[in-house]
Each structure stands twice: as structure tokens, then as C-alpha cells.
Amino acid sequence: MHYSRLPCLALRPFVKRLWLSCQAATRPACEHVLPTGDMHLVFRLRGAPLRLVNEGRPASEGFSSAVIGGPRTTFYGKWMGDAVYSVGVQFYPGAAEPLFGVPADTLAERHTNLDAVWGHHAEQLWERLLAAPTPEQQLRVLETVMLARLPGYSLSVSGVMHPAISFGLGRFAQGATVTEVVRESGYSHRYFNALFKRATGLSSKAYCRVRRLQHVLAAPRDTALAELALAAGFADQAHLQREFRALTGVTPLAYRHLAPQFTHHLQVNFLQDRD
């Protein structure tokens, strides 16, 4: 069972969606979690904490039951098999500093235990979520806590994000290139990129790579790859295939064959399913 909804209006400049997920126990497996370009916050209220997969085996390092997933440029492997119940938040770029007190690039490409940035407040929130009697009330607890961390800021992204980055994100959404956006910003490439990484966690080039992937993942799965490559901004079909495998760990055809229920969650056999 999976459910998601929009946050309350005051949080919508920062929070893309709130969600909860209940997964039954399955045979042990690896799941590729594909990059979205966004930051996530996840609380596991039942079941074992997150375990990553390295070279087909679960890593020995574990995490707490409350974890920040930083923006990523490629997939990571997650160990599956236990029954788990989780609630979480997916954020827009610009949310890291007001909500977590650190630039997004300090959280990028890794998982961070929430108590490393929120201290004892992380455990208090986990306990409040566990005590909430219904799933909807758990999501409301999350909203209440997020709102409580924002009063020092204008409740808009423009109140916390450099105007050049807010402008750049809008232009990238329209299909502009990095070169075009940097030129239009009036800043040097180096300075623009430093501002961009602080807000989003990714370089402007990496962010655009992940955006192109979202276009591919959202397309109907029977779309011809050559047509999809052109529409998504790749040089050609071969370029799409190289980028897709680099970011997801599988080829476009393998992804279609596996036919995941959820676009960014791909159950794989590490030894057989990547070709």
C-alpha cells in the first residue's frame, strides 16, 4: 500500500509531497532507487532500518529509523525483504537550509541520520509519529513539525533562495541549457554553480542530467527510444542509453522488461537484470 498527497498550502514552496508506504515481507532482493534530483526524509516506524546494497550484498553499516536522503546523481541499491511501514517527505530545491540548517550539498549523494542535524528532536518526532493513531494524523504531525521550523523565514522559496538560482530552476524547467542560464544570470559559471549546489545539492550540469532522466521515465514505455532521445534532449539514442544506464544501473530495455510498479523503484537481480 502506498499513499501520497500534497502538503498544506504554507509548505508547498518547500515540500513536494508527503507519503506513507506499507510493504509486506518478500524474498530477499535488491531494489535500485533511481535519482529524482530531490531531497527526501524517511521515518521507518515498523521494520528494520534502511540497509544499502554494495556489490549484491547488504552493507554492514546501518542507519537509524529517521534518515535524510540527499539529492543524488545516480541510483543506490536498497536491501528488500523485511515488512516495513514508513512515512516521508519529498522536498523541492531550496528546502535544506531552512528545514535542516545546512546547505543541500552537504547532504548530497548520501544518507544522513536525522539526529546528526536535528539532535534529540529527531527521536522526539519519531515517537510522535509512532503514537499518532491514524496514517493521516501521522502526515499532519510531519506538517506541524515542518511548519514550526520555518517561522524565521519568509514562507516562500524566494525568501531563502538566491534569485539567480530561482531564475535558473525556472529556465531549466523550460528546457534552457546550462550555458544559456549562466549567461542570463550575469554571474560566472563557477559562482553560479557554487550557488546552485548550495541550494539544490547538485551541480547545474548534474541537475539537468537528472531532469532529462525524469522526462524519459515519465514517457509511455512503448515510445521508440530514438523518438524519446530527441524529445528529452539527448544527442541521439546511443547517448540516451549510456546516460540511462549510468543513472539507473540498467539499460532502457531492461527497465521496460522489469516494468516496475513505481517509476523510481526497480527490483533487480544484481547478477542478471542489468543487461
C-alpha positions as CSV (number, residue, x, y, z in Angstrom):
1,M,0.0,0.0,0.0
2,H,1.3,3.4,-1.0
3,Y,-0.4,6.8,-0.5
4,S,0.8,10.3,-1.1
5,R,-0.7,13.8,-1.0
6,L,0.2,17.4,-1.3
7,P,1.2,19.3,1.8
8,C,-0.7,22.2,3.3
9,L,-0.5,25.4,1.3
10,A,2.1,27.1,3.6
11,L,4.5,24.2,3.0
12,R,4.1,23.9,-0.8
13,P,7.0,26.2,-1.7
14,F,9.3,23.7,0.1
15,V,7.6,20.3,0.2
16,K,6.6,18.4,-3.0
17,R,4.6,15.7,-1.3
18,L,4.0,13.7,1.9
19,W,3.7,10.0,1.6
20,L,3.4,6.7,3.5
21,S,4.2,3.2,2.4
22,C,3.4,-0.3,3.9
23,Q,5.4,-3.1,2.3
24,A,4.8,-6.8,3.1
25,A,7.7,-9.2,3.6
26,T,9.2,-10.6,0.4
27,R,12.0,-12.8,-0.6
28,P,15.4,-11.0,-0.2
29,A,16.1,-8.8,-3.1
30,C,17.9,-5.6,-4.2
31,E,16.0,-2.5,-5.3
32,H,17.5,0.2,-7.4
33,V,16.2,3.6,-6.1
34,L,16.5,5.9,-9.0
35,P,17.5,9.6,-8.6
36,T,14.8,12.3,-8.6
37,G,17.1,15.3,-8.0
38,D,15.2,16.0,-4.8
39,M,15.9,15.5,-1.1
40,H,13.8,13.1,0.9
41,L,13.1,12.5,4.6
42,V,12.0,9.0,5.7
43,F,10.9,7.6,9.0
44,R,10.6,3.8,9.3
45,L,8.0,3.2,12.0
46,R,7.9,-0.6,11.7
47,G,10.6,-3.0,10.4
48,A,14.4,-2.8,10.2
49,P,16.1,0.5,9.4
50,L,17.4,1.2,5.9
51,R,20.2,-1.1,4.6
52,L,22.1,-0.3,1.4
53,V,23.4,-2.9,-1.0
54,N,27.0,-3.0,-2.2
55,E,28.0,-5.5,-4.9
56,G,24.9,-7.5,-4.4
57,R,25.2,-7.9,-0.6
58,P,23.7,-5.8,2.2
59,A,26.2,-3.4,3.6
60,S,27.2,-3.9,7.2
61,E,26.6,-0.2,8.0
62,G,23.1,0.5,9.2
63,F,21.1,3.7,9.7
64,S,18.7,5.0,12.3
65,S,14.9,4.9,11.8
66,A,14.9,8.5,10.6
67,V,17.1,9.3,7.6
68,I,17.6,12.2,5.2
69,G,18.2,11.0,1.6
70,G,20.2,13.7,-0.1
71,P,19.9,14.7,-3.8
72,R,21.7,12.1,-6.0
73,T,23.0,11.9,-9.5
74,T,22.7,8.1,-9.7
75,F,20.8,5.2,-8.2
76,Y,21.6,3.4,-5.0
77,G,20.9,-0.2,-4.0
78,K,18.5,-0.9,-1.1
79,W,18.0,-4.2,0.6
80,M,14.5,-5.5,0.4
81,G,12.7,-8.4,2.2
82,D,11.5,-7.2,5.6
83,A,8.0,-6.0,6.2
84,V,8.3,-2.2,6.7
85,Y,6.0,0.8,7.3
86,S,7.4,4.2,6.5
87,V,6.3,7.8,6.3
88,G,8.2,10.5,4.5
89,V,8.6,13.8,2.8
90,Q,9.9,14.8,-0.7
91,F,11.3,18.3,-0.9
92,Y,11.8,20.9,-3.6
93,P,15.2,22.5,-4.1
94,G,15.9,25.2,-1.5
95,A,14.4,23.4,1.5
96,A,17.7,22.1,3.0
97,E,18.8,25.3,4.8
98,P,15.5,26.5,6.3
99,L,14.4,23.0,7.4
100,F,17.7,21.3,8.3
101,G,20.1,24.2,8.8
102,V,22.7,23.1,6.3
103,P,23.3,23.7,2.6
104,A,21.9,21.0,0.3
105,D,25.4,20.0,-1.0
106,T,26.4,18.8,2.5
107,L,23.6,16.2,2.3
108,A,24.0,15.2,-1.4
109,E,24.9,11.8,-2.7
110,R,24.5,10.1,0.7
111,H,22.1,9.2,3.5
112,T,22.3,11.1,6.8
113,N,20.7,10.1,10.1
114,L,18.3,12.8,11.1
115,D,19.7,13.1,14.6
116,A,23.0,14.3,13.1
117,V,21.3,17.6,12.1
118,W,18.3,17.8,14.5
119,G,19.8,16.2,17.6
120,H,17.2,14.8,20.1
121,H,14.4,16.4,18.1
122,A,14.7,13.6,15.6
123,E,13.8,10.9,18.2
124,Q,11.0,13.1,19.6
125,L,9.4,13.3,16.2
126,W,9.8,9.6,15.6
127,E,8.0,8.9,18.8
128,R,5.2,11.4,18.0
129,L,4.7,9.7,14.6
130,L,4.6,6.3,16.2
131,A,2.0,7.5,18.7
132,A,-0.3,9.1,16.1
133,P,-3.4,6.9,15.8
134,T,-4.0,7.1,12.0
135,P,-1.9,7.4,8.9
136,E,-3.4,10.8,8.1
137,Q,-2.6,12.1,11.6
138,Q,1.0,10.9,11.1
139,L,1.2,13.1,8.0
140,R,-0.3,16.0,9.9
141,V,2.4,15.6,12.6
142,L,5.0,15.9,9.8
143,E,3.4,19.1,8.5
144,T,3.2,20.6,12.0
145,V,6.9,20.0,12.7
146,M,8.0,21.3,9.2
147,L,5.9,24.5,9.7
148,A,7.4,25.0,13.2
149,R,10.9,25.1,11.7
150,L,10.1,27.8,9.2
151,P,9.0,30.9,11.2
152,G,12.4,32.6,10.8
153,Y,12.0,32.6,7.0
154,S,9.6,34.0,4.5
155,L,7.2,31.2,3.7
156,S,8.4,31.1,0.0
157,V,11.4,29.7,-1.8
158,S,12.3,33.3,-2.9
159,G,12.7,34.2,0.7
160,V,15.6,31.7,1.2
161,M,17.0,31.0,-2.3
162,H,19.3,33.3,-4.3
163,P,17.3,35.0,-7.1
164,A,19.7,33.7,-9.8
165,I,19.0,30.1,-8.7
166,S,15.3,30.6,-8.5
167,F,15.5,32.0,-12.0
168,G,17.8,29.2,-13.2
169,L,15.5,26.5,-12.0
170,G,12.6,28.0,-13.9
171,R,14.7,28.3,-17.1
172,F,15.9,24.7,-16.8
173,A,12.2,23.6,-16.5
174,Q,11.7,25.3,-19.8
175,G,14.5,23.4,-21.4
176,A,17.3,26.0,-21.3
177,T,20.9,24.8,-21.4
178,V,23.4,25.4,-18.6
179,T,25.4,27.8,-20.9
180,E,22.2,29.8,-21.6
181,V,21.2,30.1,-17.9
182,V,24.7,31.0,-16.7
183,R,24.9,33.7,-19.3
184,E,21.5,35.1,-18.5
185,S,22.3,35.1,-14.7
186,G,25.1,37.6,-15.2
187,Y,27.4,35.5,-13.0
188,S,30.5,33.5,-13.8
189,H,30.0,29.7,-14.3
190,R,32.0,29.0,-11.2
191,Y,30.0,31.4,-8.9
192,F,26.6,30.3,-10.4
193,N,27.5,26.7,-9.8
194,A,28.5,27.3,-6.2
195,L,25.2,29.0,-5.5
196,F,23.3,26.3,-7.4
197,K,24.9,23.4,-5.5
198,R,24.3,25.1,-2.1
199,A,20.6,25.3,-2.9
200,T,20.0,22.0,-4.8
201,G,22.8,19.8,-3.7
202,L,23.9,19.2,-7.4
203,S,25.9,21.0,-10.0
204,S,23.8,22.6,-12.7
205,K,25.1,20.0,-15.2
206,A,24.2,17.1,-12.9
207,Y,20.8,18.6,-12.2
208,C,20.0,18.8,-15.9
209,R,21.1,15.2,-16.4
210,V,18.7,14.0,-13.7
211,R,16.0,16.2,-15.2
212,R,16.4,14.5,-18.6
213,L,16.1,11.1,-16.8
214,Q,12.7,12.2,-15.3
215,H,11.5,13.0,-18.8
216,V,12.5,9.5,-20.0
217,L,10.9,7.8,-17.0
218,A,7.6,9.7,-17.4
219,A,7.2,8.8,-21.1
220,P,5.0,5.9,-22.2
221,R,7.0,2.7,-22.2
222,D,6.2,1.9,-25.8
223,T,7.8,5.1,-27.0
224,A,10.6,4.5,-29.5
225,L,14.0,5.2,-28.0
226,A,15.1,7.3,-30.9
227,E,12.0,9.5,-30.5
228,L,12.4,9.6,-26.8
229,A,16.1,10.7,-27.1
230,L,15.1,13.6,-29.3
231,A,12.3,14.7,-27.1
232,A,14.3,14.5,-23.9
233,G,17.3,16.5,-25.2
234,F,19.8,13.7,-25.8
235,A,22.2,13.9,-28.8
236,D,20.9,10.5,-30.1
237,Q,19.6,7.1,-29.0
238,A,23.1,5.9,-28.0
239,H,23.6,8.9,-25.8
240,L,20.2,8.2,-24.1
241,Q,21.2,4.6,-23.5
242,R,24.6,5.5,-22.0
243,E,23.1,8.1,-19.7
244,F,20.2,5.9,-18.6
245,R,22.4,3.0,-17.6
246,A,24.8,5.3,-15.8
247,L,21.9,6.8,-13.7
248,T,19.8,3.7,-13.2
249,G,22.1,0.8,-13.4
250,V,20.1,-0.9,-16.2
251,T,19.5,-0.3,-19.9
252,P,16.2,1.3,-21.1
253,L,15.1,-2.1,-22.5
254,A,15.9,-3.9,-19.2
255,Y,13.9,-1.2,-17.3
256,R,10.9,-1.8,-19.6
257,H,11.2,-5.5,-19.2
258,L,11.2,-5.3,-15.4
259,A,8.1,-3.0,-15.6
260,P,8.4,-1.5,-12.1
261,Q,5.1,-0.6,-10.3
262,F,6.7,2.6,-9.0
263,T,8.8,4.6,-11.5
264,H,11.8,5.2,-9.3
265,H,11.9,1.8,-7.5
266,L,13.3,-1.0,-9.6
267,Q,13.6,-4.5,-8.1
268,V,16.6,-6.2,-9.7
269,N,18.8,-9.4,-9.6
270,F,22.2,-7.8,-9.3
271,L,23.8,-10.5,-11.4
272,Q,21.3,-10.9,-14.2
273,D,19.0,-7.9,-14.7
274,R,21.3,-5.1,-15.6
275,D,21.9,-6.0,-19.2
